[in-house]
Amino acid sequence: MDWADGFIAADWGTTNRRAYLVGRDGALHDEMEDGKGILSVPQGGFPDAVADLRTRLGDRPMLLAGMIGSNRGWVEAPYVAAPAGGEDIARQMIWPEPGRTAIVPGVCHADGQAPDVMRGEEVQIVGAVAGGLVPPDCLLCHPGTHNKWVELRGGRIAAFRTVMTGELFNLLKTNSILADLLGSPARPDEPFAAGVQHSLGEDDLTAELFSVRARILLGRGKPKEAPSYISGLLIGADVRIGLRMRSEREVIVMGRPELTALYAAALAIAGCRAREVDGERAFLTGVRHLAERAA
């Protein structure tokens, strides 16, 4: 198989996977998304799951990123130790099907702060750097289920910290006493700003979350404002953690637009400029960069 003739790139997570067909010209020719994350694949079933992607998108070489390379995925791709850049990551790709299918390793960081790991985000970061979407030295915020605050130095991942904000919000939405208040989407409105300001100034997140319900029960709060206020509380606490890493006037926020908008609004309240970068664009640039080194 010739990578120059085009390839398939997949961001394969725990519960979902998204795959892209990149043509010979480097353009996106097709894409698909489904709920077949790694937890849905039976033991020994990954070769069939990979073959399914080729059936749907074409018989092409394949570059896989995300949890597919974890110890619960197809073949474990050991973490690359930070500081790490695109060349370091490309050199340590794992080949479960030599010349045909490669798995991108994640990145780990254990020096000078709490140990941390990432899988999947590194591809977007490599693409953002390679495509000139971010400066080589900056603080980057990558919202998602597990938000990453990443310090780039010389275009390499130098340090990072993970905050479980997205997962906490989803747990509150589905398995908490606040679930009945979280049926509507959060917006960067006045209740959101109030939640952000509270968390930036106070260190009482878990207590304030319960107060949301108490105020509504006592007629001192409005249920319709709860989703945005709770989102603001969580993201404000997240921003407070992230800005401890490095004081910056501008923070790059990269990911899905509906999430980057919320984080950009919270950063503005914290007194920072935020520049949003589309995560899908960065991912596609990143897989092209890595595929060139796989060929």
N, C-alpha and C positions, 0 to 999 in steps of 0.2 A: 504494500500500500504506500502511496506517495502522499505525504502530508501537503505538498504543494498543490495537489489537486482538490484540496478542501478537507475539512475535518469536522467532527462533532465535538462540541464542548458541553459538559454537563455540570451544573451546580447541584450536587446530590446531598440533600440534607437528611435530618432525622425523620421528618414526616412528609416531605415533599421533594420533588426533583424537577429541575427545569433544564431543558437541553436545547442547544442551538446548532443549526447547520451553517457553518462558515464556508463560503465558496472559494474557488481558486483566486477570485479577485479580492478576497478578504472581507467581502460584504456579507451581511446576514441574509441567508436565503430562506430559512424556515426555522420555526421554533415550536416547542411544545412544553406543556407543564401538566403534571398530574400528582396524585397523592401517594405515589409509590416510593416513599422515603425508605431509608435502610431498615427501619423497624418493621416494614411490611414485607420484606424479602425473607422467605424461609431459609433455614440453614442449607447451604450448598446451592442456593438459587440465584446467586449473583451473575454467573455466566448467562443464564437465561434472561435475566433482567437487562443485562447489557445488550444481548442480542435483540431484545425487544426494541431498544432505542434505535438500533441499526435498521430494523424492519420498518420503523416509522420515519426515519430521517435519511436512510441511505447507507450503503456499505462503505464507510469511510473510517479512517483512523479516529481514535477517540481520546479526548483529554478529560479526565474526571477530577472534580474538586469537591471539597466539603467532607461530610461525615462518611462518605464511601471509603475514605482512607483511614478511618479510625479503627480502634480495636473491636468495634462492633460492625464494621463494614466488610468489604470484600477482601482486601489485602491491606494490612496496616502499613502506612507510609510514615516512618518515624519523623518526628518534628525536627525542623531545622532551628538551631539555636540562634536567637537574636544576639547581635545585630545581623539582619538578613535582608538581602535584596533579591531581585529577579534572577540573577545568575546563580546565587546560592540555592534558591528554590528549584530552578531548572535542573541543576546538577544532581539533585537528590530525589528526582521523580522515580517512582517505582513502576515497573513494567510487568503486570500480571499476564499480559499477552505481548511478548517482545515485538517491538516495531509496529504494533497494532493498537495497543491500549496502554495509556500511561495514567498514573494517579499522582496528583500534585500533593506534596507533603504540607502539613501545617507548620506553624512557627510557635516556638515556646520561648518564654522569658523567665528566668529564675534569679537573676542577679540584681541586688539592690532593692527589691520590693517583693511582695507576695508572688509566689509562682503563678504563672498564667499561660494559657494556650489559646490558639486560634486555628480553625480549619475553614477554609473557604474565603474568609475576608482577605487573606493574603493575596489572592488572585486579583481582586479589585484594587488593592493597594499597588501591586506591581503594575497594573494597567494604568492607574492614575498617574504614577510616576513616569512610566514609559511614554504615555501619551501627552505629557505636559499639562495634565489637568490639575495638578497640585504642585506647589513648590517643593524642592528637595528637602527643605528644612521647615517643618510646620507641625502643628498639633492637629490631628485628624480625628474626628468623631464619626463612628460608623454605627448608626442606630440599627437595631434589629432585635431579635429575641434576646440575644446577649450583646448589649452595646459594647463596642470597643473604643477606648480612647488610646490613640496611637501617636507616639512621638516619632517623627521621621527625622533622620539626620543623614545628610548626604544621599538622600533618596532611598535609604534603607530603614527597615523597621528596627528602631533602636530600643524601644520600651513600649509597653502597653498595659492597660488595666481593663478588665471586663466587669461590667455592671449588669446584673440580671433584670434590668428594668422591664423589657418586653415580656419576659416570662412571668414576672411578678404581676404585671397588669393582666395577663391572660388567666393566671390562677385566681386573681381577685374576681375576674369577670365570670369564671365558670364554677369556682369551688369556694366561695367565701360568703360571708354575711352581707357583703356589698354587691353581690352578683345582680340582684334585682334593680340596682341603680345604674348598671353599666351596659344597658342594652343599646345605647346610641353611640356613635363615634365621637371621639374627642376632637375639639377644634381649637385653634390658637386664638381664643376669644378672651373676654374679661375674666370668667371663672378660671380658665387655664392660667392666665397671668397671675391671678391671685394665688393659685396653688404653687406656681413657680416661686413667687416672692416669699411665700411662707417657708418653703424648704430651703431657699437660699439663706434665710435669716434665722431659722430655727432648726434644732437637731432632734425633732420629735416625730419623725415620719410615722412610725407604727401607732403612736397615740393619736395623731391627727387623722389618720385613716378612720379610726373608730369614731372620732368626733364628727366626721361627715354624716354618718348614720344618725348619731345622737341629735345633731342639729335639725335634721329633717324630721325625726320623730317628735321633736319638741316645737315644730313649726317655725324654726329659725333658719331653715335652709330650703332650697328648691331642688327637688329631685332631678329636674332637667339640666341643672348645672353640674351635677355630680360627675359625669364622665370626664368633662374637661378639667374640673378642679382636681380630681384624683390623678388624671394624667399629668397635670401640672405639678402636683406634689411629687410624683415619682420621677419625672424628668428633671425637676428642679434639684432633687437630691442627687440625681445622676450627674448633672452639670457641676454641682458643688464638688463632687469627687473628681471629675475629670479635670477641672481647672486647677486642682492641687498639683497635677503633674508638671505643668509648665504654664507660666503666666503669658498669655498671648492676647494681642488686640484683635487678631483675626483667627478664627477656627474654621477649618474646612469640614463641612458636614456632608458625608457621602453615603448614599443608599437609595431607598425607595422614596419618591417625592413626598408621599403622604407622611412619612416619618421625618424626613429632613426638614420639612416645613415646621413641625412642632419643635424640634431641637433648635432650629435657627431662631425661632421666636423666643425660646427660653434663654438662649445665649445672648440675645439682644437685651433681655431684661437684666441679665448678669453684667451688662456693660461691654459685651464683645461683639465685634462684627462677625457674621457668619456667612460663608460662601458655600452654596449648595452645589454638589456634583452628583450627577446621575449614576447610580451604582451599576445599572445594567451596561451603560456605555463603558464604564471602567472595567467591568468584568470581561466584556468582549475584547477590549484592547489588551487586557492581561492575558487572555488565552491565546490571542494571536502572537503575543510576545513569547510566551512559553512554547507554543507550537513551533515557532521558527527554530527554537533550540532543541526541539525533539526530532526534527526532520533529519 
